[in-house]
Amino acid sequence: MVTGTLRGNPEMTPTTESRTLHPDVTRLLPAPVQSLPLPGLYLAHQLHTRAVSGAPPMVYSNFVSSLDGRIAIEVAGRDTYTVPDSIANPRDWRLYQELAGQSDILVTSGRFFRQYKAGEAQDDLPVGNQPEFDDIRRWRTAQGLAAQPDIVILSSSLDIPPAALEAYRSRRILVATGNDADPARVQRLEGSGVEVITTGSGKHVDGKHLVEMLGARGYRSVYAIAGPAVLYTLARADVLHRLYLTIACRLLGGNAFDTLLRGDPLRPPIGMQPSELYHDPYAPEGAGQLFCVFDRTHGSRASVYSGSD
């Protein structure tokens, strides 16, 4: 079983949208407790403005998880894990899109494009073109951002079907791989108009060097939307500044699942300080969810970005 955890788009009708998106959420942290509207909750973070001049870009990631830590589970008839339908919901999906709206570039994996070609990808890469996200796209334009964020694909195998990239040709596409990548596959991708950047010994990407290279190309905000392997690459390199985590208050169980990280133990562990916490009682139905914001506060990464929410 291969894993892949790009978040899927829960079905949303106009009736569902009006019922689920307009009620407020309750801010629990920081004090004081306050009701705030869901739309615009994360856009207010202005992540594209956070990078300090001369420093690497702001790097952030986002997951939705069950109460028992499942971000993706086995599904019959699929070769890849998927976000459970029981925790995916339009309210979380709205905030996922708001985070994409603030990014200069998305970090994903070669696996997504293999899934895309096989018809198993859960959705197109954000920002979504659906009417309910018109305001996010207008916000990007007002902020001087490109219509859509660029894409960097992390891949050790370089098994990326060129045909799967066609839908994204309006964006700049980079592929990041290790220094020992297969030269023939590098040449094939470059021949299809994709820029390949190499960083790290062996075939795997060095997260620190990758972020430095993205910063040198002018990117200020980097949104990682892939699964646990990509998050591990960034966490191990100590370049992850912020983690957005939606905790759906449901217990799922099961033996075949993904959680946030996959890899060797991080030594020392990465400290993440909760900076914001919101309670949303409206989804998933009968359970509710928590929107959590964690910042890297220890070591050299504490001062990489500026400002406060």
Backbone hydrogen bonds in HBPLUS format (Angstrom, degrees):
<---DONOR---> <-ACCEPTOR-->    atom                        ^
c    i                          cat <-CA-CA->   ^        H-A-AA   ^      H-
h    n   atom  resd res      DA  || num        DHA   H-A  angle D-A-AA Bond
n    s   type  num  typ     dist DA aas  dist angle  dist       angle   num
A0002-VAL N   A0079-ASP O   3.07 MM  77  6.08 153.4  2.15 175.3 170.1     1
A0081-TYR N   A0002-VAL O   3.13 MM  79  6.75 128.7  2.40 136.4 150.8     2
A0017-GLU N   A0013-THR O   2.84 MM   4  6.12 161.2  1.88 158.9 164.7     3
A0018-SER N   A0014-PRO O   3.00 MM   4  6.19 166.2  2.02 150.9 153.2     4
A0019-ARG N   A0015-THR O   3.10 MM   4  6.26 149.1  2.20 144.8 153.3     5
A0020-THR N   A0016-THR O   2.90 MM   4  5.97 154.9  1.97 154.9 161.0     6
A0021-LEU N   A0017-GLU O   2.98 MM   4  5.58 163.5  2.01 150.9 153.6     7
A0025-VAL N   A0036-LEU O   2.81 MM  11  5.49 158.8  1.86 167.3 165.6     8
A0036-LEU N   A0025-VAL O   2.88 MM  11  5.49 163.5  1.91 159.5 165.1     9
A0026-THR N   A0279-HIS O   2.97 MM 253  5.12 170.7  1.98 149.1 150.6    10
A0279-HIS N   A0026-THR O   2.80 MM 253  5.12 158.1  1.84 145.1 151.2    11
A0027-ARG N   A0034-GLN O   2.66 MM   7  5.13 170.6  1.66 167.8 164.3    12
A0034-GLN N   A0027-ARG O   3.20 MM   7  5.13 149.5  2.30 129.9 138.8    13
A0028-LEU N   A0277-LEU O   2.78 MM 249  5.43 161.2  1.81 151.1 157.1    14
A0029-LEU N   A0277-LEU O   3.23 MM 248  4.85 154.6  2.30 136.8 135.2    15
A0277-LEU N   A0029-LEU O   2.89 MM 248  4.85 149.4  1.98 137.6 133.7    16
A0041-LEU N   A0038-LEU O   2.99 MM   3  5.33 162.2  2.02 139.7 138.6    17
A0044-ALA N   A0040-GLY O   3.25 MM   4  6.15 144.5  2.39 142.8 146.6    18
A0045-HIS N   A0042-TYR O   2.95 MM   3  5.48 164.1  1.98 115.5 120.9    19
A0046-GLN N   A0043-LEU O   3.24 MM   3  6.01 165.4  2.26 121.8 124.7    20
A0049-THR N   A0046-GLN O   2.99 MM   3  5.72 164.8  2.01 122.6 127.2    21
A0050-ARG N   A0047-LEU O   3.25 MM   3  5.31 170.8  2.26 109.9 112.5    22
A0306-SER N   A0050-ARG O   2.64 MM 256  4.99 158.9  1.68 142.4 147.1    23
A0055-ALA N   A0052-VAL O   2.92 MM   3  5.38 163.8  1.95 139.3 141.0    24
A0058-MET N   A0220-ARG O   2.76 MM 162  6.01 151.6  1.84 158.0 148.1    25
A0222-VAL N   A0058-MET O   2.71 MM 164  5.98 167.1  1.73 170.5 173.3    26
A0241-HIS N   A0059-VAL O   2.95 MM 182  5.43 150.9  2.04 139.4 148.8    27
A0242-ARG N   A0059-VAL O   3.27 MM 183  6.68 151.0  2.36 150.5 155.7    28
A0060-TYR N   A0222-VAL O   2.93 MM 162  6.34 162.5  1.96 169.1 173.9    29
A0224-ALA N   A0060-TYR O   2.83 MM 164  6.18 164.5  1.85 160.9 164.1    30
A0061-SER N   A0242-ARG O   3.13 MM 181  6.64 145.6  2.25 145.6 155.2    31
A0244-TYR N   A0061-SER O   2.88 MM 183  6.11 169.3  1.89 149.3 153.0    32
A0063-PHE N   A0244-TYR O   2.99 MM 181  6.53 149.0  2.09 154.2 163.5    33
A0246-THR N   A0063-PHE O   2.89 MM 183  6.24 170.0  1.90 157.4 159.5    34
A0065-SER N   A0246-THR O   2.78 MM 181  6.14 159.5  1.82 166.6 173.2    35
A0248-ALA N   A0065-SER O   2.79 MM 183  6.04 156.2  1.84 170.1 174.3    36
A0066-SER N   A0070-ARG O   2.99 MM   4  5.15 148.3  2.10 127.6 137.0    37
A0069-GLY N   A0066-SER O   3.04 MM   3  5.19 152.7  2.12 114.5 112.8    38
A0067-LEU N   A0250-ARG O   2.88 MM 183  5.35 153.6  1.95 144.2 148.7    39
A0071-ILE N   A0258-ASP O   2.95 MM 187  5.71 172.9  1.95 152.2 154.3    40
A0258-ASP N   A0072-ALA O   2.86 MM 186  5.13 153.0  1.93 141.6 145.1    41
A0073-ILE N   A0082-THR O   2.87 MM   9  5.52 157.9  1.92 146.0 144.1    42
A0082-THR N   A0073-ILE O   3.00 MM   9  5.52 155.0  2.06 143.9 147.8    43
A0074-GLU N   A0256-ALA O   3.28 MM 182  5.67 145.1  2.41 146.5 140.7    44
A0078-ARG N   A0075-VAL O   3.22 MM   3  5.82 151.4  2.31 142.8 140.4    45
A0087-ILE N   A0084-PRO O   3.13 MM   3  5.69 166.7  2.15 114.7 118.8    46
A0088-ALA N   A0084-PRO O   3.09 MM   4  6.31 149.2  2.19 153.3 162.8    47
A0093-TRP N   A0089-ASN O   3.03 MM   4  6.20 161.2  2.06 153.1 159.1    48
A0094-ARG N   A0090-PRO O   2.95 MM   4  6.03 143.2  2.09 137.2 144.9    49
A0096-TYR N   A0092-ASP O   2.97 MM   4  6.31 153.0  2.05 151.8 160.3    50
A0097-GLN N   A0093-TRP O   3.07 MM   4  6.31 154.7  2.13 146.3 151.8    51
A0098-GLU N   A0094-ARG O   3.02 MM   4  6.37 146.9  2.13 142.1 151.9    52
A0099-LEU N   A0095-LEU O   3.01 MM   4  6.30 150.0  2.11 148.3 154.9    53
A0100-ALA N   A0096-TYR O   3.14 MM   4  6.48 153.2  2.22 142.4 149.8    54
A0101-GLY N   A0097-GLN O   2.87 MM   4  6.12 143.7  2.01 143.6 154.3    55
A0102-GLN N   A0099-LEU O   3.20 MM   3  5.46 152.4  2.28 104.2 111.9    56
A0103-SER N   A0100-ALA O   3.12 MM   3  5.31 168.2  2.13 113.5 116.9    57
A0104-ASP N   A0221-SER O   2.90 MM 117  5.23 156.0  1.96 131.8 139.5    58
A0150-ASP N   A0104-ASP O   2.97 MM  46  6.29 154.6  2.04 147.8 139.5    59
A0105-ILE N   A0221-SER O   3.30 MM 116  6.72 151.0  2.39 160.7 166.9    60
A0223-TYR N   A0105-ILE O   3.02 MM 118  6.38 164.5  2.05 161.6 165.1    61
A0106-LEU N   A0150-ASP O   2.78 MM  44  6.12 160.3  1.81 143.4 145.6    62
A0152-VAL N   A0106-LEU O   2.79 MM  46  6.11 160.3  1.83 174.6 176.4    63
A0107-VAL N   A0223-TYR O   2.83 MM 116  5.96 160.7  1.86 139.3 140.7    64
A0225-ILE N   A0107-VAL O   2.94 MM 118  6.01 163.4  1.97 159.3 162.2    65
A0108-THR N   A0152-VAL O   3.02 MM  44  6.38 164.1  2.05 160.2 164.7    66
A0154-LEU N   A0108-THR O   2.92 MM  46  6.27 169.9  1.93 146.4 146.9    67
A0112-PHE N   A0109-SER O   3.19 MM   3  5.67 136.1  2.39 107.5 116.4    68
A0110-GLY N   A0154-LEU O   3.14 MM  44  6.15 143.5  2.28 150.2 144.1    69
A0114-ARG N   A0110-GLY O   3.15 MM   4  6.53 145.3  2.27 147.6 157.9    70
A0115-GLN N   A0111-ARG O   2.86 MM   4  6.12 156.7  1.91 152.8 159.5    71
A0116-TYR N   A0112-PHE O   2.75 MM   4  6.01 149.8  1.84 144.3 154.1    72
A0117-LYS N   A0113-PHE O   3.07 MM   4  6.16 158.5  2.12 137.8 141.8    73
A0118-ALA N   A0114-ARG O   3.06 MM   4  6.24 146.0  2.18 139.2 148.7    74
A0120-GLU N   A0115-GLN O   2.74 MM   5  4.77 153.8  1.81 149.0 145.3    75
A0119-GLY N   A0116-TYR O   3.20 MM   3  5.17 158.2  2.25 100.8 107.2    76
A0133-PHE N   A0130-GLN O   2.96 MM   3  5.69 164.9  1.98 123.9 128.9    77
A0134-ASP N   A0131-PRO O   3.03 MM   3  5.21 165.7  2.05 117.1 117.0    78
A0136-ILE N   A0133-PHE O   3.09 MM   3  5.28 125.4  2.40 100.6 114.1    79
A0137-ARG N   A0133-PHE O   3.18 MM   4  6.58 160.3  2.22 155.3 160.0    80
A0138-ARG N   A0134-ASP O   2.92 MM   4  6.20 156.0  1.98 151.7 159.0    81
A0139-TRP N   A0135-ASP O   2.88 MM   4  6.00 150.3  1.97 138.5 147.2    82
A0140-ARG N   A0136-ILE O   2.96 MM   4  6.29 154.2  2.03 148.4 154.2    83
A0141-THR N   A0137-ARG O   3.18 MM   4  6.48 161.4  2.22 145.6 149.7    84
A0142-ALA N   A0138-ARG O   2.94 MM   4  6.24 159.6  1.98 152.5 158.2    85
A0143-GLN N   A0139-TRP O   2.96 MM   4  6.17 137.3  2.14 145.3 157.1    86
A0143-GLN N   A0140-ARG O   3.09 MM   3  5.07 127.7  2.38  94.5 108.6    87
A0145-LEU N   A0140-ARG O   2.94 MM   5  5.11 158.6  1.99 156.3 150.3    88
A0144-GLY N   A0141-THR O   3.08 MM   3  5.19 160.5  2.12 106.0 111.7    89
A0151-ILE N   A0172-ARG O   3.01 MM  21  6.35 168.5  2.02 170.4 173.3    90
A0174-LEU N   A0151-ILE O   2.86 MM  23  6.20 163.2  1.89 157.2 163.0    91
A0153-ILE N   A0174-LEU O   2.85 MM  21  6.21 158.4  1.89 143.3 148.3    92
A0176-ALA N   A0153-ILE O   2.78 MM  23  5.94 161.4  1.81 147.5 153.8    93
A0155-SER N   A0176-ALA O   3.01 MM  21  6.30 160.4  2.05 173.0 177.5    94
A0164-ALA N   A0161-PRO O   2.89 MM   3  5.47 141.9  2.03 118.3 128.4    95
A0165-LEU N   A0162-PRO O   3.03 MM   3  5.39 155.4  2.09 109.6 117.4    96
A0166-GLU N   A0163-ALA O   3.30 MM   3  5.53 159.4  2.34 106.0 111.9    97
A0168-TYR N   A0165-LEU O   2.91 MM   3  5.55 158.6  1.96 121.4 128.5    98
A0169-ARG N   A0166-GLU O   3.34 MM   3  5.41 163.2  2.37 116.7 113.8    99
A0171-ARG N   A0168-TYR O   3.02 MM   3  5.68 164.5  2.04 119.6 124.7   100
A0175-VAL N   A0195-GLU O   2.89 MM  20  6.26 151.7  1.97 157.7 162.5   101
A0197-ILE N   A0175-VAL O   2.78 MM  22  6.14 162.3  1.81 160.0 166.0   102
A0177-THR N   A0197-ILE O   3.03 MM  20  6.46 152.6  2.10 158.0 166.1   103
A0199-THR N   A0177-THR O   2.87 MM  22  6.25 155.9  1.93 157.8 165.4   104
A0178-GLY N   A0203-LYS O   3.14 MM  25  3.91 135.3  2.35 112.2 103.0   105
A0181-ALA N   A0178-GLY O   3.26 MM   3  5.55 144.2  2.39 120.0 117.6   106
A0179-ASN N   A0200-GLY O   2.90 MM  21  5.84 167.4  1.91 163.1 164.5   107
A0180-ASP N   A0202-GLY O   2.75 MM  22  4.92 164.7  1.78 145.5 140.5   108
A0185-ARG N   A0182-ASP O   3.10 MM   3  5.44 121.7  2.45 105.7 119.4   109
A0186-VAL N   A0182-ASP O   3.02 MM   4  6.33 154.8  2.09 154.3 162.4   110
A0187-GLN N   A0183-PRO O   2.92 MM   4  6.10 163.1  1.95 148.9 153.1   111
A0188-ARG N   A0184-ALA O   2.97 MM   4  6.21 151.0  2.06 140.1 148.2   112
A0189-LEU N   A0185-ARG O   3.06 MM   4  6.25 164.2  2.09 149.0 151.8   113
A0190-GLU N   A0186-VAL O   2.93 MM   4  6.15 167.1  1.94 156.2 160.3   114
A0191-GLY N   A0187-GLN O   2.84 MM   4  5.92 148.1  1.94 143.7 152.7   115
A0192-SER N   A0189-LEU O   2.98 MM   3  5.12 140.5  2.14  99.7 111.5   116
A0194-VAL N   A0189-LEU O   3.17 MM   5  5.54 161.4  2.20 143.4 141.5   117
A0193-GLY N   A0190-GLU O   3.05 MM   3  5.17 159.7  2.09 108.4 111.6   118
A0210-LEU N   A0206-ASP O   2.94 MM   4  6.09 157.0  1.99 154.5 162.1   119
A0211-VAL N   A0207-GLY O   3.08 MM   4  6.27 164.6  2.10 148.8 151.3   120
A0212-GLU N   A0208-LYS O   3.06 MM   4  6.34 158.0  2.11 147.7 154.2   121
A0213-MET N   A0209-HIS O   2.90 MM   4  6.12 155.3  1.96 150.2 156.7   122
A0214-LEU N   A0210-LEU O   2.92 MM   4  6.25 152.3  1.99 151.2 159.3   123
A0215-GLY N   A0211-VAL O   2.92 MM   4  6.14 157.8  1.97 148.5 154.5   124
A0216-ALA N   A0212-GLU O   2.96 MM   4  6.22 150.4  2.05 144.6 152.6   125
A0217-ARG N   A0213-MET O   3.18 MM   4  6.42 128.1  2.46 134.3 146.8   126
A0217-ARG N   A0214-LEU O   3.07 MM   3  5.09 136.1  2.27  96.0 108.6   127
A0219-TYR N   A0214-LEU O   3.16 MM   5  5.65 160.3  2.20 151.0 145.0   128
A0218-GLY N   A0215-GLY O   2.96 MM   3  5.16 159.8  2.01 109.5 113.6   129
A0231-LEU N   A0227-GLY O   3.20 MM   4  6.46 166.1  2.22 154.2 158.5   130
A0232-TYR N   A0228-PRO O   2.93 MM   4  5.97 151.2  2.01 139.5 147.4   131
A0233-THR N   A0229-ALA O   3.06 MM   4  6.33 151.6  2.14 141.3 148.4   132
A0234-LEU N   A0230-VAL O   3.17 MM   4  6.51 154.2  2.24 150.6 156.3   133
A0235-ALA N   A0231-LEU O   2.83 MM   4  6.03 161.8  1.86 153.8 159.6   134
A0236-ARG N   A0232-TYR O   2.80 MM   4  5.76 168.9  1.81 153.6 157.0   135
A0239-VAL N   A0234-LEU O   3.15 MM   5  5.59 176.9  2.15 158.3 159.3   136
A0238-ASP N   A0235-ALA O   2.93 MM   3  4.90 152.6  2.01 102.2 111.1   137
A0296-ARG N   A0241-HIS O   2.86 MM  55  5.10 160.2  1.90 147.6 147.0   138
A0243-LEU N   A0294-PHE O   2.85 MM  51  5.10 159.6  1.89 146.5 153.0   139
A0294-PHE N   A0243-LEU O   2.86 MM  51  5.10 165.0  1.88 151.8 156.7   140
A0245-LEU N   A0292-CYS O   2.91 MM  47  5.09 164.5  1.94 142.9 148.2   141
A0292-CYS N   A0245-LEU O   2.88 MM  47  5.09 160.7  1.92 141.6 146.9   142
A0247-ILE N   A0290-LEU O   2.85 MM  43  5.09 160.3  1.88 149.1 155.1   143
A0290-LEU N   A0247-ILE O   2.95 MM  43  5.09 153.4  2.02 131.7 139.7   144
A0250-ARG N   A0248-ALA O   2.76 MM   2  5.66 140.4  1.91 106.5  94.6   145
A0249-CYS N   A0288-GLY O   3.00 MM  39  5.77 168.6  2.02 149.6 152.4   146
A0273-GLN N   A0295-ASP O   2.71 MM  22  5.16 158.6  1.75 160.0 152.8   147
A0295-ASP N   A0273-GLN O   2.84 MM  22  5.16 165.7  1.86 143.5 143.8   148
A0275-SER N   A0293-VAL O   2.81 MM  18  5.71 168.1  1.83 156.9 160.9   149
A0276-GLU N   A0293-VAL O   3.43 MM  17  5.00 160.4  2.47 132.0 132.3   150
A0293-VAL N   A0276-GLU O   2.99 MM  17  5.00 154.6  2.06 150.1 143.8   151
A0278-TYR N   A0291-PHE O   2.94 MM  13  5.01 149.4  2.03 139.3 148.5   152
A0291-PHE N   A0278-TYR O   2.91 MM  13  5.01 158.7  1.96 139.4 146.4   153
A0280-ASP N   A0289-GLN O   2.88 MM   9  5.28 168.9  1.89 169.9 166.9   154
A0289-GLN N   A0280-ASP O   2.87 MM   9  5.28 153.0  1.94 147.3 156.4   155
A0287-ALA N   A0284-PRO O   2.99 MM   3  5.53 155.4  2.05 143.9 142.6   156
A0288-GLY N   A0284-PRO O   2.95 MM   4  5.17 169.8  1.96 148.7 152.2   157
A0302-ALA N   A0299-GLY O   3.43 MM   3  6.20 173.8  2.43 120.4 122.1   158
A0304-VAL N   A0301-ARG O   3.40 MM   3  5.28 173.8  2.40 110.2 109.3   159
